[in-house]
Amino acid sequence: MPYPELKNAIQRAGFTITEFSDQRAFFGCWSLTVEGDGHSYLIVNEGREGWMMFYLKETGGAFIELDKKESTGMDDADRATQCLIWLSGSRTLQECKVRNT
């Protein structure tokens, strides 16, 4: 995943990347941790399995899955856009997850 595309999407959503791991040699897998709005999130692209997953990091360090999308039909621009969508709507996703647990 081209880092500049991801960085631009994350910044547009008002977040900062705190960690990025790119394992393209392993089926296009990558992950990133972002912070903003008082929260930390983890976004993982599991290329081998064909999923992008969005997690909220809890105070104790555990992660809660907020959403996931099938990513096999996505290109790099689509993946960056999905990150922007998730982060732009992160408050709504958190509220829905809290109500449903």
PyMOL commands that place a pseudoatom at each C-alpha (Angstrom):
pseudoatom trace, name=CA, resn=MET, resi=1, chain=A, elem=C, hetatm=0, pos=[0.000, 0.000, 0.000]
pseudoatom trace, name=CA, resn=PRO, resi=2, chain=A, elem=C, hetatm=0, pos=[1.521, 3.323, -0.970]
pseudoatom trace, name=CA, resn=TYR, resi=3, chain=A, elem=C, hetatm=0, pos=[2.089, 5.211, 2.264]
pseudoatom trace, name=CA, resn=PRO, resi=4, chain=A, elem=C, hetatm=0, pos=[1.468, 8.713, 0.787]
pseudoatom trace, name=CA, resn=GLU, resi=5, chain=A, elem=C, hetatm=0, pos=[-2.108, 7.761, -0.194]
pseudoatom trace, name=CA, resn=LEU, resi=6, chain=A, elem=C, hetatm=0, pos=[-2.857, 6.437, 3.276]
pseudoatom trace, name=CA, resn=LYS, resi=7, chain=A, elem=C, hetatm=0, pos=[-1.217, 9.407, 4.998]
pseudoatom trace, name=CA, resn=ASN, resi=8, chain=A, elem=C, hetatm=0, pos=[-3.266, 11.850, 2.918]
pseudoatom trace, name=CA, resn=ALA, resi=9, chain=A, elem=C, hetatm=0, pos=[-6.544, 10.033, 3.742]
pseudoatom trace, name=CA, resn=ILE, resi=10, chain=A, elem=C, hetatm=0, pos=[-5.705, 9.871, 7.449]
pseudoatom trace, name=CA, resn=GLN, resi=11, chain=A, elem=C, hetatm=0, pos=[-4.775, 13.552, 7.607]
pseudoatom trace, name=CA, resn=ARG, resi=12, chain=A, elem=C, hetatm=0, pos=[-7.937, 14.548, 5.728]
pseudoatom trace, name=CA, resn=ALA, resi=13, chain=A, elem=C, hetatm=0, pos=[-9.946, 12.790, 8.445]
pseudoatom trace, name=CA, resn=GLY, resi=14, chain=A, elem=C, hetatm=0, pos=[-8.070, 14.794, 11.108]
pseudoatom trace, name=CA, resn=PHE, resi=15, chain=A, elem=C, hetatm=0, pos=[-5.968, 11.898, 12.451]
pseudoatom trace, name=CA, resn=THR, resi=16, chain=A, elem=C, hetatm=0, pos=[-2.254, 11.180, 12.801]
pseudoatom trace, name=CA, resn=ILE, resi=17, chain=A, elem=C, hetatm=0, pos=[-0.495, 7.925, 11.932]
pseudoatom trace, name=CA, resn=THR, resi=18, chain=A, elem=C, hetatm=0, pos=[1.460, 6.677, 14.937]
pseudoatom trace, name=CA, resn=GLU, resi=19, chain=A, elem=C, hetatm=0, pos=[2.559, 3.324, 13.504]
pseudoatom trace, name=CA, resn=PHE, resi=20, chain=A, elem=C, hetatm=0, pos=[2.627, 1.815, 10.020]
pseudoatom trace, name=CA, resn=SER, resi=21, chain=A, elem=C, hetatm=0, pos=[3.623, -1.719, 9.057]
pseudoatom trace, name=CA, resn=ASP, resi=22, chain=A, elem=C, hetatm=0, pos=[3.745, -2.777, 5.418]
pseudoatom trace, name=CA, resn=GLN, resi=23, chain=A, elem=C, hetatm=0, pos=[4.300, -6.425, 4.597]
pseudoatom trace, name=CA, resn=ARG, resi=24, chain=A, elem=C, hetatm=0, pos=[3.601, -6.343, 0.865]
pseudoatom trace, name=CA, resn=ALA, resi=25, chain=A, elem=C, hetatm=0, pos=[5.642, -9.504, 0.381]
pseudoatom trace, name=CA, resn=PHE, resi=26, chain=A, elem=C, hetatm=0, pos=[3.052, -11.303, 2.505]
pseudoatom trace, name=CA, resn=PHE, resi=27, chain=A, elem=C, hetatm=0, pos=[-0.028, -11.073, 0.300]
pseudoatom trace, name=CA, resn=GLY, resi=28, chain=A, elem=C, hetatm=0, pos=[-0.232, -7.288, 0.460]
pseudoatom trace, name=CA, resn=CYS, resi=29, chain=A, elem=C, hetatm=0, pos=[-0.810, -7.159, 4.212]
pseudoatom trace, name=CA, resn=TRP, resi=30, chain=A, elem=C, hetatm=0, pos=[-0.387, -3.866, 6.075]
pseudoatom trace, name=CA, resn=SER, resi=31, chain=A, elem=C, hetatm=0, pos=[-1.606, -2.203, 9.240]
pseudoatom trace, name=CA, resn=LEU, resi=32, chain=A, elem=C, hetatm=0, pos=[-1.618, 1.227, 10.762]
pseudoatom trace, name=CA, resn=THR, resi=33, chain=A, elem=C, hetatm=0, pos=[-2.419, 2.766, 14.090]
pseudoatom trace, name=CA, resn=VAL, resi=34, chain=A, elem=C, hetatm=0, pos=[-3.861, 6.258, 14.131]
pseudoatom trace, name=CA, resn=GLU, resi=35, chain=A, elem=C, hetatm=0, pos=[-4.747, 8.729, 16.838]
pseudoatom trace, name=CA, resn=GLY, resi=36, chain=A, elem=C, hetatm=0, pos=[-7.135, 11.604, 16.935]
pseudoatom trace, name=CA, resn=ASP, resi=37, chain=A, elem=C, hetatm=0, pos=[-10.227, 12.894, 18.623]
pseudoatom trace, name=CA, resn=GLY, resi=38, chain=A, elem=C, hetatm=0, pos=[-8.980, 11.385, 21.892]
pseudoatom trace, name=CA, resn=HIS, resi=39, chain=A, elem=C, hetatm=0, pos=[-8.931, 7.809, 20.543]
pseudoatom trace, name=CA, resn=SER, resi=40, chain=A, elem=C, hetatm=0, pos=[-6.595, 5.303, 18.911]
pseudoatom trace, name=CA, resn=TYR, resi=41, chain=A, elem=C, hetatm=0, pos=[-7.636, 3.047, 16.058]
pseudoatom trace, name=CA, resn=LEU, resi=42, chain=A, elem=C, hetatm=0, pos=[-6.041, 0.131, 14.274]
pseudoatom trace, name=CA, resn=ILE, resi=43, chain=A, elem=C, hetatm=0, pos=[-6.720, -0.523, 10.602]
pseudoatom trace, name=CA, resn=VAL, resi=44, chain=A, elem=C, hetatm=0, pos=[-5.549, -3.840, 9.193]
pseudoatom trace, name=CA, resn=ASN, resi=45, chain=A, elem=C, hetatm=0, pos=[-5.565, -4.999, 5.587]
pseudoatom trace, name=CA, resn=GLU, resi=46, chain=A, elem=C, hetatm=0, pos=[-5.317, -8.774, 5.602]
pseudoatom trace, name=CA, resn=GLY, resi=47, chain=A, elem=C, hetatm=0, pos=[-4.518, -9.308, 1.937]
pseudoatom trace, name=CA, resn=ARG, resi=48, chain=A, elem=C, hetatm=0, pos=[-4.397, -13.085, 2.087]
pseudoatom trace, name=CA, resn=GLU, resi=49, chain=A, elem=C, hetatm=0, pos=[-7.868, -13.328, 3.610]
pseudoatom trace, name=CA, resn=GLY, resi=50, chain=A, elem=C, hetatm=0, pos=[-9.243, -10.385, 1.622]
pseudoatom trace, name=CA, resn=TRP, resi=51, chain=A, elem=C, hetatm=0, pos=[-10.456, -8.245, 4.529]
pseudoatom trace, name=CA, resn=MET, resi=52, chain=A, elem=C, hetatm=0, pos=[-9.880, -4.738, 5.841]
pseudoatom trace, name=CA, resn=MET, resi=53, chain=A, elem=C, hetatm=0, pos=[-10.713, -4.399, 9.526]
pseudoatom trace, name=CA, resn=PHE, resi=54, chain=A, elem=C, hetatm=0, pos=[-11.247, -1.339, 11.704]
pseudoatom trace, name=CA, resn=TYR, resi=55, chain=A, elem=C, hetatm=0, pos=[-10.636, -1.506, 15.473]
pseudoatom trace, name=CA, resn=LEU, resi=56, chain=A, elem=C, hetatm=0, pos=[-10.956, 0.878, 18.412]
pseudoatom trace, name=CA, resn=LYS, resi=57, chain=A, elem=C, hetatm=0, pos=[-8.195, 0.628, 21.008]
pseudoatom trace, name=CA, resn=GLU, resi=58, chain=A, elem=C, hetatm=0, pos=[-9.661, 0.583, 24.505]
pseudoatom trace, name=CA, resn=THR, resi=59, chain=A, elem=C, hetatm=0, pos=[-8.019, 2.206, 27.524]
pseudoatom trace, name=CA, resn=GLY, resi=60, chain=A, elem=C, hetatm=0, pos=[-6.669, -1.147, 28.736]
pseudoatom trace, name=CA, resn=GLY, resi=61, chain=A, elem=C, hetatm=0, pos=[-5.032, -1.844, 25.371]
pseudoatom trace, name=CA, resn=ALA, resi=62, chain=A, elem=C, hetatm=0, pos=[-7.569, -4.336, 24.009]
pseudoatom trace, name=CA, resn=PHE, resi=63, chain=A, elem=C, hetatm=0, pos=[-9.079, -3.798, 20.568]
pseudoatom trace, name=CA, resn=ILE, resi=64, chain=A, elem=C, hetatm=0, pos=[-12.774, -3.838, 19.679]
pseudoatom trace, name=CA, resn=GLU, resi=65, chain=A, elem=C, hetatm=0, pos=[-13.667, -4.573, 16.065]
pseudoatom trace, name=CA, resn=LEU, resi=66, chain=A, elem=C, hetatm=0, pos=[-15.882, -1.791, 14.788]
pseudoatom trace, name=CA, resn=ASP, resi=67, chain=A, elem=C, hetatm=0, pos=[-16.242, -2.830, 11.160]
pseudoatom trace, name=CA, resn=LYS, resi=68, chain=A, elem=C, hetatm=0, pos=[-14.725, -4.875, 8.357]
pseudoatom trace, name=CA, resn=LYS, resi=69, chain=A, elem=C, hetatm=0, pos=[-15.007, -4.825, 4.595]
pseudoatom trace, name=CA, resn=GLU, resi=70, chain=A, elem=C, hetatm=0, pos=[-14.108, -7.337, 1.933]
pseudoatom trace, name=CA, resn=SER, resi=71, chain=A, elem=C, hetatm=0, pos=[-11.090, -5.875, 0.187]
pseudoatom trace, name=CA, resn=THR, resi=72, chain=A, elem=C, hetatm=0, pos=[-10.386, -8.286, -2.655]
pseudoatom trace, name=CA, resn=GLY, resi=73, chain=A, elem=C, hetatm=0, pos=[-11.986, -5.963, -5.215]
pseudoatom trace, name=CA, resn=MET, resi=74, chain=A, elem=C, hetatm=0, pos=[-10.339, -2.812, -3.853]
pseudoatom trace, name=CA, resn=ASP, resi=75, chain=A, elem=C, hetatm=0, pos=[-7.309, -1.082, -5.283]
pseudoatom trace, name=CA, resn=ASP, resi=76, chain=A, elem=C, hetatm=0, pos=[-4.976, 1.141, -3.244]
pseudoatom trace, name=CA, resn=ALA, resi=77, chain=A, elem=C, hetatm=0, pos=[-7.116, 4.237, -3.801]
pseudoatom trace, name=CA, resn=ASP, resi=78, chain=A, elem=C, hetatm=0, pos=[-10.230, 2.352, -2.631]
pseudoatom trace, name=CA, resn=ARG, resi=79, chain=A, elem=C, hetatm=0, pos=[-8.434, 1.186, 0.507]
pseudoatom trace, name=CA, resn=ALA, resi=80, chain=A, elem=C, hetatm=0, pos=[-7.288, 4.719, 1.328]
pseudoatom trace, name=CA, resn=THR, resi=81, chain=A, elem=C, hetatm=0, pos=[-10.843, 5.980, 0.758]
pseudoatom trace, name=CA, resn=GLN, resi=82, chain=A, elem=C, hetatm=0, pos=[-12.217, 3.277, 3.076]
pseudoatom trace, name=CA, resn=CYS, resi=83, chain=A, elem=C, hetatm=0, pos=[-9.815, 4.443, 5.807]
pseudoatom trace, name=CA, resn=LEU, resi=84, chain=A, elem=C, hetatm=0, pos=[-11.074, 8.007, 5.321]
pseudoatom trace, name=CA, resn=ILE, resi=85, chain=A, elem=C, hetatm=0, pos=[-14.702, 6.854, 5.513]
pseudoatom trace, name=CA, resn=TRP, resi=86, chain=A, elem=C, hetatm=0, pos=[-14.115, 4.867, 8.693]
pseudoatom trace, name=CA, resn=LEU, resi=87, chain=A, elem=C, hetatm=0, pos=[-12.213, 7.613, 10.462]
pseudoatom trace, name=CA, resn=SER, resi=88, chain=A, elem=C, hetatm=0, pos=[-14.632, 10.338, 9.361]
pseudoatom trace, name=CA, resn=GLY, resi=89, chain=A, elem=C, hetatm=0, pos=[-17.505, 8.299, 10.806]
pseudoatom trace, name=CA, resn=SER, resi=90, chain=A, elem=C, hetatm=0, pos=[-15.620, 6.871, 13.786]
pseudoatom trace, name=CA, resn=ARG, resi=91, chain=A, elem=C, hetatm=0, pos=[-17.841, 8.471, 16.437]
pseudoatom trace, name=CA, resn=THR, resi=92, chain=A, elem=C, hetatm=0, pos=[-20.957, 6.999, 14.841]
pseudoatom trace, name=CA, resn=LEU, resi=93, chain=A, elem=C, hetatm=0, pos=[-19.364, 3.534, 14.643]
pseudoatom trace, name=CA, resn=GLN, resi=94, chain=A, elem=C, hetatm=0, pos=[-18.326, 3.710, 18.315]
pseudoatom trace, name=CA, resn=GLU, resi=95, chain=A, elem=C, hetatm=0, pos=[-21.826, 4.696, 19.405]
pseudoatom trace, name=CA, resn=CYS, resi=96, chain=A, elem=C, hetatm=0, pos=[-23.402, 1.858, 17.405]
pseudoatom trace, name=CA, resn=LYS, resi=97, chain=A, elem=C, hetatm=0, pos=[-20.959, -0.691, 18.818]
pseudoatom trace, name=CA, resn=VAL, resi=98, chain=A, elem=C, hetatm=0, pos=[-21.556, 0.466, 22.400]
pseudoatom trace, name=CA, resn=ARG, resi=99, chain=A, elem=C, hetatm=0, pos=[-25.334, 0.247, 21.969]
pseudoatom trace, name=CA, resn=ASN, resi=100, chain=A, elem=C, hetatm=0, pos=[-25.113, -3.245, 20.448]
pseudoatom trace, name=CA, resn=THR, resi=101, chain=A, elem=C, hetatm=0, pos=[-22.859, -4.780, 23.132]
for i in range(1, 101): cmd.bond("trace and resi %d" % i, "trace and resi %d" % (i + 1))
show_as sticks, trace
zoom trace
